[in-house]
């Protein structure tokens, strides 16, 4: 379809083709016309924001027409089909049709992402319809869709405007859960702090001591927020389910039996350590140096390596392998499996306080299939970075507190901004880079009398 046509011209051509019987829907054409009608131009531009209300209504009706045609044909619908429809209906102010678009996706067994829920949620909140908005949020959570900072800000602002302060505690807990490590943008923390008790002092930027977690503004100590037992169990089950498919049922069952007998509390990603610094081949002596560094910290390490690396060990390194085996410190992943699943499962199985020593940022697609919120929170509390150099091994465990919004009875703290080189959480991935000490600024809002 000609990319220079206006959406009306493209729609007219589409309808004319239907009337003559010369048109047969195909996925590419339907996707293009739907994107144009819904106000989305490819290459990153957003929906047209200056359209008059009548035009937005016309666009929404046309989007419904196109999706009706697609559903009646043999053209497969996709997540984008319903996301665009929901966006068009929400832009026209038709909350009922936008919500119905999400229901159509469920009926078609199509899993939609946040981009489908966000415009509908924003519309409900802008209208002050808190209960329908909360119902949407619950539905999104049930489908494994984590809301973003802007979504939680809209819910909190809606609750504040409507005098629904009874809902604020649960909304704050959801904010901390779904926006675990990312510094919140200004609209988000503004909406959060607007819900603070009126008698509290206004929000101030504050530094948190990297060693103790103490806030310089109010003296409160931030906490290490770990996954609860139920969340950790759900993460472990999801890892096992995906690993079983990737590694094979027999291999994974054998690993789980072995894992039940292991006493480790620290897992070393052997390949990541052995190839650190761009080494041309896996260096087992580096792995052993990290093992010894963990032992010096009082840890019981387990090295996870693919079997091929163990079998190809150089003669000088074979005593290391034998020593690891003798001490129960090695699991060699069998051929046909991805060692990532083995070291991840072994680390999650440790529970509270466990370590995973690895510099792997876990960008691979298989990590993206895990629940982003829970996996991010698990990573921030359990992944230990390492450095190798002339001075030996340097281990960098997580700080004693979690870099996420924390709401306590006497003080609220929201990570609000970061400096150059600081950590960030990317919404579309499961990558989390740890911020440098002192790089993360916090907004502190405290009750009167809270002083350091």
C-alpha positions as CSV (number, residue, x, y, z in Angstrom):
1,X,0.0,0.0,0.0
2,X,1.3,3.5,-1.0
3,X,2.8,5.0,2.2
4,X,2.1,8.5,0.9
5,X,-1.7,8.1,0.9
6,X,-3.7,9.7,3.7
7,X,-5.5,7.4,6.0
8,X,-8.9,8.4,4.4
9,X,-7.6,7.7,0.8
10,X,-6.2,4.4,1.9
11,X,-9.5,3.4,3.6
12,X,-11.4,4.4,0.5
13,X,-9.2,2.2,-1.7
14,X,-9.7,-0.6,0.8
15,X,-13.5,-0.3,0.7
16,X,-13.6,0.0,-3.0
17,X,-11.6,-3.2,-3.4
18,X,-14.1,-4.9,-1.1
19,X,-17.1,-3.8,-3.0
20,X,-15.8,-5.0,-6.4
21,X,-14.8,-8.3,-5.0
22,X,-11.3,-7.9,-6.3
23,X,-9.9,-7.7,-2.8
24,X,-8.8,-10.6,-0.7
25,X,-7.5,-9.7,2.8
26,X,-3.9,-10.5,3.5
27,X,-1.9,-10.0,6.7
28,X,0.4,-7.3,5.3
29,X,-2.4,-5.1,3.8
30,X,-4.7,-5.4,6.8
31,X,-1.8,-4.6,9.2
32,X,-0.8,-1.5,7.1
33,X,-4.3,-0.1,6.7
34,X,-5.2,-0.7,10.4
35,X,-2.0,1.0,11.5
36,X,-2.8,4.0,9.3
37,X,-6.4,4.3,10.3
38,X,-5.5,3.9,14.0
39,X,-3.3,7.0,13.7
40,X,0.1,5.1,13.8
41,X,2.7,5.8,11.2
42,X,5.5,3.3,11.0
43,X,9.1,4.2,11.9
44,X,8.4,5.3,15.4
45,X,6.0,8.1,15.1
46,X,3.1,8.1,17.6
47,X,-0.6,8.5,16.9
48,X,-1.8,11.8,15.5
49,X,-2.7,13.9,18.5
50,X,-4.4,17.0,16.9
51,X,-7.3,15.2,15.2
52,X,-10.7,16.6,16.0
53,X,-13.0,14.5,18.1
54,X,-15.1,13.6,15.0
55,X,-12.1,12.4,13.1
56,X,-11.0,10.2,16.0
57,X,-14.5,8.7,16.2
58,X,-14.3,8.1,12.4
59,X,-10.9,6.4,12.8
60,X,-12.2,4.2,15.6
61,X,-15.2,3.0,13.5
62,X,-12.9,2.3,10.6
63,X,-10.6,0.3,12.8
64,X,-13.5,-1.8,14.1
65,X,-14.5,-2.4,10.4
66,X,-11.1,-3.6,9.5
67,X,-10.8,-5.9,12.5
68,X,-14.2,-7.3,11.7
69,X,-13.1,-8.1,8.2
70,X,-9.9,-9.8,9.5
71,X,-11.8,-11.9,12.0
72,X,-14.2,-13.1,9.3
73,X,-11.4,-14.0,6.9
74,X,-8.7,-16.5,7.2
75,X,-6.1,-13.8,8.0
76,X,-4.6,-14.5,11.4
77,X,-5.0,-11.8,14.0
78,X,-2.0,-10.7,16.1
79,X,-1.3,-8.8,19.2
80,X,-0.9,-5.7,17.1
81,X,-4.4,-6.1,15.7
82,X,-6.1,-5.7,19.0
83,X,-3.5,-3.2,20.4
84,X,-4.2,-0.8,17.5
85,X,-8.0,-1.3,17.8
86,X,-7.9,-0.6,21.6
87,X,-5.7,2.5,21.0
88,X,-8.0,3.9,18.3
89,X,-11.1,3.4,20.4
90,X,-9.4,4.9,23.5
91,X,-8.3,7.9,21.5
92,X,-11.9,8.4,20.4
93,X,-13.0,8.4,24.1
94,X,-15.0,5.1,23.7
95,X,-14.0,3.2,26.8
96,X,-16.5,0.5,26.2
97,X,-15.3,-0.3,22.7
98,X,-11.6,-0.1,23.8
99,X,-12.3,-2.6,26.6
100,X,-14.2,-4.8,24.1
101,X,-11.1,-4.8,22.0
102,X,-9.2,-6.5,24.8
103,X,-12.0,-9.0,25.3
104,X,-11.8,-9.8,21.6
105,X,-8.2,-10.6,22.0
106,X,-8.9,-12.9,24.8
107,X,-11.6,-14.6,22.8
108,X,-9.1,-15.1,19.9
109,X,-6.6,-16.5,22.4
110,X,-4.2,-13.7,21.6
111,X,-2.0,-12.5,24.4
112,X,-1.8,-8.7,24.4
113,X,1.0,-6.6,25.9
114,X,1.0,-3.4,28.0
115,X,0.6,-1.2,24.9
116,X,-2.9,-2.6,24.5
117,X,-3.9,-2.0,28.1
118,X,-2.2,1.4,28.7
119,X,-4.5,3.6,26.6
120,X,-7.6,2.0,28.0
121,X,-6.4,2.3,31.5
122,X,-5.4,6.0,31.0
123,X,-8.9,6.8,29.6
124,X,-10.7,5.2,32.5
125,X,-8.4,7.0,35.0
126,X,-8.8,10.4,33.2
127,X,-12.6,10.0,33.6
128,X,-12.3,9.2,37.3
129,X,-13.5,5.6,36.7
130,X,-11.3,4.0,39.3
131,X,-13.1,0.7,39.8
132,X,-13.2,-0.1,36.0
133,X,-9.5,0.9,35.8
134,X,-8.6,-1.4,38.7
135,X,-10.5,-4.2,37.1
136,X,-8.4,-3.6,34.0
137,X,-5.2,-3.7,36.1
138,X,-6.2,-7.0,37.7
139,X,-7.0,-8.4,34.3
140,X,-3.6,-7.3,33.0
141,X,-1.9,-9.0,36.0
142,X,-3.8,-12.2,35.5
143,X,-2.5,-12.3,31.9
144,X,1.1,-11.6,33.1
145,X,1.2,-8.0,31.9
146,X,3.1,-5.7,34.2
147,X,2.0,-2.1,34.2
148,X,4.5,0.7,33.8
149,X,5.2,3.7,36.0
150,X,2.8,5.9,34.0
151,X,0.0,3.4,34.5
152,X,0.5,3.4,38.2
153,X,0.7,7.1,38.3
154,X,-2.7,7.4,36.5
155,X,-4.3,5.0,39.0
156,X,-2.9,6.9,42.0
157,X,-3.9,10.2,40.6
158,X,-7.4,8.9,39.9
159,X,-7.7,7.6,43.5
160,X,-6.5,10.9,44.9
161,X,-8.9,13.0,42.8
162,X,-11.8,10.8,43.8
163,X,-11.0,10.7,47.5
164,X,-10.4,7.0,47.4
165,X,-7.5,7.0,49.9
166,X,-8.6,3.5,51.0
167,X,-7.2,2.3,47.8
168,X,-3.8,4.0,48.1
169,X,-1.9,1.4,50.2
170,X,-2.7,-1.4,47.7
171,X,-1.8,0.9,44.8
172,X,1.5,1.8,46.3
173,X,2.4,-1.9,46.8
174,X,1.5,-2.5,43.2
175,X,3.7,0.4,42.1
176,X,6.7,-1.0,44.1
177,X,6.1,-4.5,42.6
178,X,5.7,-3.5,38.9
179,X,8.4,-0.7,38.9
180,X,11.0,-2.5,41.0
181,X,14.2,-0.9,40.0
182,X,13.6,1.8,37.4
183,X,13.9,5.4,38.6
184,X,10.4,6.7,38.3
185,X,9.7,9.6,35.9
186,X,8.4,12.8,37.3
187,X,4.7,12.2,36.6
188,X,4.9,8.9,38.4
189,X,6.6,10.1,41.6
190,X,4.5,13.3,41.6
191,X,1.3,11.2,41.6
192,X,2.8,8.9,44.4
193,X,3.8,11.8,46.7
194,X,0.5,13.6,46.1
195,X,-1.1,10.7,48.0
196,X,1.1,11.1,51.1
197,X,-0.6,12.2,54.4
198,X,-1.2,16.0,54.4
199,X,0.7,16.4,57.6
200,X,3.9,15.1,56.2
201,X,6.7,17.3,55.0
202,X,7.0,17.9,51.3
203,X,9.2,15.6,49.3
204,X,13.0,16.3,49.2
205,X,15.8,14.8,47.2
206,X,18.0,12.8,49.4
207,X,21.0,10.5,49.2
208,X,21.0,7.0,50.7
209,X,24.1,5.6,52.2
210,X,25.4,2.8,50.0
211,X,26.8,0.8,52.9
212,X,23.8,1.0,55.3
213,X,20.8,2.1,53.3
214,X,20.2,5.0,55.7
215,X,18.4,8.0,54.2
216,X,20.3,11.3,54.8
217,X,17.0,13.3,54.9
218,X,14.9,11.4,57.5
219,X,17.2,8.7,58.9
220,X,15.0,5.8,57.8
221,X,16.8,2.7,56.6
222,X,15.7,1.2,53.3
223,X,15.1,-2.5,53.3
224,X,16.2,-5.4,51.1
225,X,13.0,-6.5,49.4
226,X,13.2,-10.1,48.3
227,X,10.6,-12.2,46.6
228,X,8.2,-13.9,48.9
229,X,8.0,-17.7,49.1
230,X,5.0,-17.8,46.8
231,X,6.6,-15.6,44.2
232,X,9.9,-17.4,44.4
233,X,8.1,-20.7,44.0
234,X,6.2,-19.4,40.9
235,X,9.5,-18.2,39.4
236,X,11.1,-21.6,40.1
237,X,8.2,-23.4,38.5
238,X,8.3,-21.1,35.4
239,X,12.0,-21.7,35.0
240,X,11.5,-25.5,35.3
241,X,8.7,-25.4,32.8
242,X,10.7,-23.6,30.2
243,X,13.9,-25.6,30.9
244,X,12.0,-28.9,30.5
245,X,11.0,-27.9,27.0
246,X,14.5,-26.6,26.1
247,X,16.6,-29.4,27.7
248,X,14.3,-32.4,27.5
249,X,12.3,-34.2,30.2
250,X,14.8,-36.9,31.1
251,X,17.8,-34.6,31.4
252,X,15.8,-32.1,33.5
253,X,14.4,-34.8,35.8
254,X,17.9,-36.1,36.4
255,X,19.1,-32.6,37.2
256,X,16.3,-31.9,39.6
257,X,17.1,-35.2,41.5
258,X,20.7,-34.1,41.7
259,X,19.8,-30.6,42.8
260,X,17.7,-32.0,45.7
261,X,20.9,-33.4,47.2
262,X,23.1,-30.4,46.8
263,X,24.1,-28.2,49.8
264,X,25.2,-25.1,47.7
265,X,24.2,-21.6,48.6
266,X,26.1,-19.9,45.7
267,X,26.1,-20.7,42.0
268,X,29.0,-19.8,39.7
269,X,28.1,-19.4,36.0
270,X,31.2,-21.2,34.8
271,X,31.1,-20.2,31.1
272,X,30.6,-16.6,31.9
273,X,33.5,-16.6,34.3
274,X,35.8,-18.7,32.2
275,X,35.3,-16.6,29.0
276,X,35.4,-13.3,30.9
277,X,37.3,-10.5,29.2
278,X,37.0,-12.0,25.8
279,X,39.2,-15.0,26.5
280,X,39.5,-17.2,23.3
281,X,38.9,-20.4,25.3
282,X,37.4,-21.2,28.6
283,X,39.9,-20.8,31.4
284,X,39.1,-23.1,34.3
285,X,41.7,-21.5,36.5
286,X,39.7,-18.3,36.4
287,X,36.6,-20.3,37.5
288,X,38.6,-21.8,40.4
289,X,39.7,-18.4,41.5
290,X,36.1,-17.3,41.7
291,X,35.2,-20.5,43.6
292,X,37.9,-19.8,46.1
293,X,36.8,-16.1,46.5
294,X,33.3,-17.3,47.2
295,X,34.6,-19.8,49.8
296,X,36.5,-17.0,51.5
297,X,33.2,-15.2,51.9
298,X,31.8,-18.2,53.7
299,X,29.9,-19.5,50.7
300,X,29.3,-23.0,49.4
301,X,29.8,-22.6,45.7
302,X,28.5,-24.8,42.9
303,X,30.0,-24.5,39.4
304,X,27.7,-25.1,36.5
305,X,29.4,-25.9,33.2
306,X,28.4,-27.5,29.9
307,X,29.7,-31.0,29.7
308,X,31.8,-30.2,26.6
309,X,33.9,-27.7,28.6
310,X,34.5,-30.3,31.3
311,X,35.5,-33.1,28.8
312,X,37.8,-30.7,26.9
313,X,39.7,-29.6,30.0
314,X,43.4,-29.2,29.5
315,X,45.6,-31.8,31.3
316,X,46.8,-29.1,33.7
317,X,43.2,-28.2,34.6
318,X,41.9,-31.7,35.2
319,X,42.9,-31.8,38.9
320,X,40.6,-28.8,39.4
321,X,37.7,-30.6,37.8
322,X,38.4,-33.7,40.0
323,X,38.6,-31.5,43.1
324,X,35.2,-29.9,42.3
325,X,33.6,-33.2,41.7
326,X,35.0,-34.6,44.9
327,X,33.6,-31.7,46.9
328,X,30.2,-31.8,45.1
329,X,31.0,-28.4,43.6
330,X,30.4,-29.2,39.9
331,X,27.4,-29.9,37.7
332,X,28.2,-30.7,34.1
333,X,25.2,-30.0,31.9
334,X,24.6,-32.8,29.4
335,X,24.7,-32.3,25.6
336,X,21.4,-31.1,24.2
337,X,20.7,-28.6,26.9
338,X,21.4,-24.9,27.5
339,X,23.5,-24.4,30.6
340,X,21.8,-21.1,31.3
341,X,18.7,-22.9,32.5
342,X,20.7,-25.1,34.8
343,X,22.6,-22.3,36.6
344,X,19.5,-20.2,36.9
345,X,17.4,-23.0,38.4
346,X,20.2,-23.9,40.8
347,X,20.4,-20.3,41.9
348,X,16.7,-19.8,42.4
349,X,16.5,-23.1,44.3
350,X,18.8,-21.7,47.0
351,X,16.1,-19.2,48.2
352,X,16.7,-16.2,50.4
353,X,20.3,-15.1,50.5
354,X,21.5,-17.2,47.6
355,X,24.1,-15.9,45.2
356,X,24.5,-16.2,41.4
357,X,28.0,-15.1,40.4
358,X,27.8,-13.9,36.8
359,X,28.3,-10.8,34.7
360,X,25.7,-12.1,32.3
361,X,23.1,-9.4,31.7
362,X,20.6,-12.1,30.7
363,X,19.5,-10.5,27.4
364,X,18.8,-13.7,25.7
365,X,15.3,-14.3,24.4
366,X,14.6,-17.3,26.7
367,X,15.0,-15.0,29.8
368,X,12.4,-12.7,28.2
369,X,9.8,-15.5,28.6
370,X,10.1,-15.2,32.4
371,X,7.8,-12.8,34.4
372,X,9.7,-9.5,34.0
373,X,8.8,-8.0,37.4
374,X,9.6,-11.1,39.6
375,X,12.7,-11.9,37.6
376,X,14.0,-8.3,37.8
377,X,13.5,-8.3,41.6
378,X,15.1,-11.7,42.0
379,X,18.1,-10.5,39.9
380,X,18.7,-7.3,42.0
381,X,18.9,-9.3,45.2
382,X,20.9,-12.4,44.1
383,X,23.2,-11.6,41.2
384,X,26.8,-11.0,42.3
385,X,29.1,-9.3,39.7
386,X,32.8,-10.1,39.6
387,X,36.0,-8.6,38.3
388,X,39.3,-10.4,37.5
389,X,42.6,-8.7,37.5
390,X,46.1,-8.7,38.8
391,X,44.8,-8.0,42.3
392,X,42.7,-11.2,42.2
393,X,39.0,-11.6,42.2
394,X,36.7,-8.8,43.3
395,X,33.1,-9.8,44.1
396,X,30.3,-7.2,44.0
397,X,27.2,-8.5,45.9
398,X,24.0,-6.5,45.9
399,X,23.7,-3.6,48.2
400,X,22.0,-4.1,51.6
401,X,18.8,-2.4,50.4
402,X,16.7,-2.7,47.3
403,X,16.7,0.2,44.7
404,X,12.9,0.3,44.4
405,X,10.1,2.4,45.8
406,X,9.6,1.7,49.5
407,X,6.6,2.8,51.5
408,X,6.9,2.6,55.3
409,X,4.5,4.0,57.9
410,X,6.7,7.0,58.7
411,X,8.4,7.7,55.4
412,X,8.1,7.0,51.7
413,X,11.1,6.8,49.4
414,X,10.9,6.8,45.6
415,X,14.0,6.4,43.3
416,X,13.5,9.5,41.2
417,X,16.6,10.2,39.0
418,X,20.0,8.9,38.2
419,X,23.3,10.4,37.0
420,X,25.5,9.4,34.2
421,X,26.5,5.8,34.2
422,X,23.8,4.8,36.7
423,X,21.7,1.7,36.5
424,X,18.4,1.4,34.7
425,X,15.7,-1.1,34.0
426,X,14.5,-1.4,30.5
427,X,10.8,-2.1,30.2
428,X,11.1,-4.3,27.2
429,X,13.8,-6.6,28.5
430,X,15.0,-8.3,31.6
431,X,18.3,-6.4,31.7
432,X,19.2,-4.7,35.0
433,X,22.5,-2.9,35.4
434,X,23.4,-2.1,39.0
435,X,23.7,1.7,39.7
436,X,27.0,3.0,40.9
437,X,27.1,3.9,44.6
438,X,25.7,7.4,45.1
439,X,24.4,7.7,41.5
440,X,20.7,7.1,42.4
441,X,18.8,10.0,43.9
442,X,15.7,9.4,46.0
443,X,12.7,11.5,46.8
444,X,11.9,11.3,50.6
445,X,8.6,12.2,52.0
446,X,8.5,11.8,55.8
447,X,6.3,12.4,58.8
448,X,7.1,15.4,61.0
449,X,9.8,14.7,63.5
450,X,11.7,12.2,61.2
451,X,15.3,13.5,61.2
452,X,18.6,11.7,60.8
